[in-house]
Amino acid sequence: MLRIAVPNKGMLSEPSWNLLEESGYKLRTNPRQLVVNDEENGIELFYLRPLDIAVYVGAGNIDLGLTGRDMLLNTETEATEYMQLGYGASTFRFAAPKDSAIERIEDINGLRVATSYDKLLHDYLTAHGINAKVVHLDGAVESSVHLGVADLIADVVSTGTTLRNAGLRVFGEPIVKSEAVLVKSPRVTESNPELQVFERRLKGVLTAHHYVLMDYDIKQSDIPAAIEITPGFESPTISPLHDSEWAAVRVMVPKGQVNSIMDRLYDAGARAIIVTALQASRM
């Protein structure tokens, strides 16, 4: 039975819960429940603090975990990133007061940088030869400059609204580009059959999030042009219709390109174009 950690709270929690539920796994029934034994699907879920998940996975007590790449990199652990999950995108960046002269990372030499990700920041500063003092704070760091604790901050940024409201602006390139990832314990091999089933389930749902099923009718003579527009994964399904001059085509297409693909298909001669949402898949 796989032991899997999921975020108990925070930005990644709800998307992670939804992903597992759509993959067919049982979730907790009340917010105080911290362990769920899903015997039917062969997993045991542990609800943990997002920042701690990689530590548990790296120690071998937990097989897999859903967490952020930035949180993984901020730990001294043997856990490794196994799979990108495609949600929770953010950047870890420097931010300085709006009226500050700080523009480049070289400008922070000798200054105080507040962060909740001290290891990640320390590793970055060391790699770039920057000598700055890292001020560790457990909670929000946006107020640290105003309160005199630090000269600038390094923090996770999604929209930047919180930083602007605190009178801060980002500068320089992102320290880390993060997103939700599946992390793996070193004691779990990639050939583990339980891991392979879990991975297939997640990928099936993630694929369903980004693709739709498209059906359309087209003349036999126009099929080559239509297939150029909708090549599918391996190949489209093409079925004959009662009118022998026409065929029905079924194919998966990227969700974000649906309308442009329909326009191109219509110009190529396709008719009765229908789009159906996907719930899950196995690719």
Secondary structure, DSSP 8 states (H G I E B T S, - for coil): -EEEEEESSSTTHHHHHHHHHHTT----SSTT--EEEEGGGTEEEEEE-HHHHHHHHHHTSSSEEEEEHHHHHTS----EEEEE-S---EEEEEEEETT----SGGGGTT-EEEES-HHHHHHHHHHTT---EEEE-SS--TTTTTTTS-SEEEEEESSSHHHHHTTEEEEEEEEEEE-EEEEE-TTS-TT-HHHHHHHHHHHHHHHHHHEEEEEEEEEGGGHHHHHHH---SS--EEEE-SSTTEEEEEEEEEGGGHHHHHHHHHHTT-EEEEEEE-S----
